[in-house]
Amino acid sequence: MKNITSIRKEKGATADKTPSPFILLMLPLIKLYQWLLEWRNWMWNRGLFTPRRLSGKVISIGNLTVGGTGKTPLTLYIARFLHQQGFRVAVLSRGYKRERKRDLTVVSDGEKILSSPQYAGDEPYLIARNLPAVAVVVHSDRYRAGQWAEERLMTEMHLLDDGFQHRRLWRDVDLLLLDGNESQPELYLFPRGRLREPLKGIKRADIIVITQYAPGGSPSLMLEAVKRYNPTAPLFYSQRRLEGLFWVKGDREVKETPLRSGKVVSLCAIAQPLYFEEDLRQLQLEVVYHFRFRDHHWYNQKEVNAVISTARRLKGEAVVTTEKDALRLSHLELGNLPFFYLKIGVEFMEEEEFRQTLMRKLKLNPEGE
């Protein structure tokens, strides 16, 4: 993440491209949306609504913006850590854009994968594939999903994936992720900006993590918001860790790259493609063309054929995508052009302190006793 400033500027420029007549037309609806959000949060904060409690501990991992803050890598990190401490862990997710949305779907029972990306949702399936010893249960009612996991799988620790706004379920720890590269034009309510709720929602966080952080960078906007709304919450910084290239077909690590010129085509359908494209530059790859689709887009064969055709025309030696996108490509015909995905992890500036703080907030010691 060396080019943190350029990413912030480009994200800001992208946000500024929204046509002003459209924004003017939407302003009354945005104001109404903001009023409804604030009224809803006021009702919860005053105890007029009562969240339901599971028997086990619940950690909510969420953000204030529409995607792209690194929730999935952090969910993987925390689930793996808690499992290593000896807890029976379940990830509870709504399974965004999955088929059969009303069904309770057991993606993994902690021993084997029991569903597909189509029925599980791409992110829950990715979590299950990376953490075979952790249960993953999907339902729009996360309380029901947690009850099922406790009764059937004897789980005692639950990670609420993308749960900051899901206030119907009691949580022991509200962990809030904030993108350190947010630009001012993005800090408006959607659709004018990327906010799901006003910045004052930061007040509810028990732990705050500023993500996409680069040493030497200055996430000034987010720091100002934290100091204004929740200056006493433990604050940590995390950054992306590049864990290597893998074959889309076969899910094997690329030990010896077949690339000679380093020219590739990038393909992604994620909320923040700029980070992925910067990651490729960090790998010394020359991206000759960027394919960007809407977040969670499911590819079809015609689109993949167009990607392959463009790569060959521009002398690209491979197509590189994200791990989440690889799940939506693996069932398609990819021809004989190499298709790789880049695996991303997360690392903390003060990892041991973060772990101890998390356990302390859970009222447990670092050994989980």
N, C-alpha and C positions, 0 to 999 in steps of 0.2 A: 504494500500500500504506500509506495513512495510518492505517488502523484496525488496526494490527498487534496491539495488545493485545486488542482485542475478538475478532479472529480466533483468537488463541491460547486465549482463554477459551471460545469457542464450540466449538473443536475438542476442548478438554479435557472440556467438558460432554458432547459427543457420545460420547467414549470412555467416560465414566463410566456411560452408559446401558446397557451390557452387563449383563444380569441376573446378580446375584451367584451364584445357584444354578448357573447355567451355568458361570461361571468356576470355582467350587469343583469341579464335575464334571470340568472340563477340566484342572485344575492338574497332575494326575499325567502326563497326555499332554504338556502344555507342558514340564514338567521333563524328560521323556524326549526331547522334540524338542530342547531346549537341550543336553542331554548329547550327542546325536548330532551336532549342529552343531559343538560344541566339539571333539569327537573328530575329526570330519572336518577341521576347520581345523588341529588339532594335527598330523595326518598330513601335510597339505600343507606346513605350516610347517617340519616336520622333514625334508622332502625324501623322505618315504616314497612319495609320488606324484610323478610327473614331468610337468609341463605340456608340451604340444607347442608348437613354435615355428614361426611363419611366417617367410618370408624378409624381409618388410617390417616396419616398425615397427607396434606395436599400442598404442593408447590405449584403456583401459577407462573407460567412463563409467557410474557406477552409484551406488547408495545403500544405506542400511541398512533402509529402510522399504518398506512396500507402496505404491508409486506416489506421485505427487503432489509430487515435489521439483523438477520442471522439467528432467528429463533430455533430452527431445526438443528444446526450444529451445537447450539448451547443445550438444547433438550437432550441430544445424544450424550454430550459431555456429562451433564448432571445425572442422567439415568445410569450411565456406566459407573460413575463415582459411587452412587448410592448402592448399586448392585455389588460393587467391590466391598462396601461396608457391611454386606451381609443382609441387606433388606430385599424383600420380595417387591419388585417395582412394577408398576403399570403406567403406561402413557395413555392418557384419555384425550381423544381428539374428536372434532366434529367431522373430519374427512371432507374438506372443502372440495366441491365439484365432483363428488363421487356419484356413481350410479346407486339406485335404491337408497336414497338419502334417509328414509324413515326407518330402515332396518338397523338393528344393533349388529355390528359386524366385529367379530373377533379376528383381528389381523394376525395376531400371534398369541399363543398361550404361554409363551416363555420357553417353549421347547421346539416348536416348529411353526412355520408360516401357514396360515389357514385360509388366506384370501388372496386377491389379486389387486394390482394397482387401480383397476377400474372400480372395484367395489369398496376398496379401502380408502382411496384417495392417494395421490402420489406421495405426499409427505409422511403419512402414517406408515405406508408400505416401506418407504426408504428407512424409517426408524426401525421397523421390524427386521429389515434385511441386515442392518448394521449391528443390531443388538439382539441376537437370537435368544438370550436368556431373560429378556425383558418382555412382559406382556404388553400388547397394544390393542386397545378396544376403542371402537369408533361409534359414536352416536351423538345426535344433536343435543340430547340431554346428558351432560357429562356426569351428573349424579347417578343416573341409571347405569351408565357405563361403569362407574366406579363401584356401585353396589354389586354388579355382576362379577367384576374382577375380585372383589373381596369374598363373595360367597362361593364362587367356583374355583378361584385360583389362589385364595388365601393371601392376597396382596395386602401390604401394609404401608406402602409409600406410593403416592400417585402424583404424576406430573401432568398438570393441566396445560396442554399444548395450545398456545394462542388464547390464553384465558383472562387477560387483564380486564376486558369488558364483559366477561361472562360472570356476573356477580351472583347468580343464583346458587352457586356452589361455594361453601365456606372454604377458605384457604388459610393454611398456617403461615405461608410466606407468599407475598406478592412480589415477584421478581420482574422488574421493568427494564426492557432494553431500549436504548436510545441511540440512534445513528449519529455518530460524531461528525458526519459530513453533511448533515441537513443544512440546506440553504434557506434564507429568509422566505423566498417565494413558496417553498414547500410547507411552511408552518402556518397554513390556513386549513380550515376544515375542507374535507373532500366534498365536491370535486374541484374546488378552487385550488386546494393544495393536497397534502397527503395525510392530514390528521384525521383520525377516527373520532377523536374527542378533543376538547380544548386542552392546552398545556397544563392547566391547573390539575388535571388528573394525576400528574406526577406526585401529588400529595399522598396518594394511596399506596405508593410503593414502599416495601420494606427493605428491599435491596435494589440498587440501580446499577446497571452495567452499560457503559458507553461502548458501543461496538464499532467495528470497522476503524479502530483507532490505529494510527501510525505513529511510532515514536518520533517526537519532534513536531507532530501536528498539533493543532489547537482547535479542539471542538468547542469553540467559544459560545455558539448559540445554545447548545445543549447545557453547557456548564452554567450559563446565565439562568436558564430555565430551572435547573436543579437548585441553584442557590436561592432563587426566588420562591419556589414552591415547596421544596423538601430538603433544606440544607443539612438536616441531621441524619438522613438515611445513609448507610454505608455505600460508598461509591467505588466502583471498580472499572477497569479498562480492559477490553479484550480486542484481539485482532485475529484476522483470518490466517489459518495455517494451510499451506498447500501440501497435500498429502500424496500427490502423484497422479499420473494418467493411468486410466484403465480402459480396456476394450469394452465397448458397449455390448457386443455379442460375446458372451462367455464370462463377463465380469472378472477378467484377469488383469493384473497389473502389467503395465507396459514396461518390461525390463530393459529392452533395447529398442529405442525408438527407430522406426523405419524412415524418419524424416531426414532429408538431406539439406534442403533449402530452408526448412523451417516455415514454409508458407502454408497457412491453414485457413479454413473458413470456420467462423464461429457460429454456433446455432444455440439459441436459448429462448425459453418462454418463462422468464422470471420477472419479479417486480423491479429489480435493480440490475439491469444488464451491464452497467458501467463497471461494476466491481468485477464481474466475471471477465470482462474484456481486459481489464487492467491485470488480472491474474495471469492471463495468457501472455501479456507483454513481460511480466516478471519471469516467465518461463523461457523468455527469448524467442517467442514465436511471432512470426509476422502474419498478422491477420489481414488477408486480402479482401475479405468481404464479411460483413456482419449480418446475420439473419436474426431478427428480433420479433418474437411473437408475444401475444398477450399472456400474462401470468397464468399458469396451469393449462395452457393450450394443449390439446391432444392432437398430435400430428397424424396426417394421412399420407398414403403412398405418393400421391401427386406432389405434395409439398416436399417430401424427402427426395423425390426424383429431381425436382427443381434445384434443391440444394446441391445434389451430386453434380448436376449439369453445370451449375455456376462454378463449383470448385474445379472441375476439369477445365472449363474455359479460362479460368484465371490461374491455372497451373498450381492450384492448391493440392498439397500432398495428403491432406486428411481433413476431416470435419471434427471439430472439438466442441463438446457440449458440456452441460452440467450433469451432476449425478441424478438430479430430479428429472431432467429431460431424458436421460438415458432410459428411465423406466417407461417413458412414453414412445420410445423409438425401438426398443428391443424386439417388438413383435412384427416390425416392418422389414421389408427387403432393403438391405443397405448396399447391395452390390459388392464389388471388390475394392471400393475405396475405404481406407481405414476410418472408422468412427471411434473416437475416444471420448471419455468423459473425465473431467477433473474433479477429484475428491477434495472436499474442503473440510477442515476441522477448525477448532477454536483454541486459543491459548490466552492466558491471563498474564497481566503484568505482575500481579501478586497472587499467584495461584493458591498457595497454602493459606493465606489470609482469607481469600474468598471461600475456600472450603470450610474453614473454621467458622466464619461468619454465618454461612448457610446452616451448619449444624447447630450453632448457637441459637439462631432464629427458630429452628425446629425444636429447640429445647432438648438437644442431644449433644453428647460430646463427640469429638472428631472420630472416635472409633465406633460410634453408633450404638453404644451400650446404654 
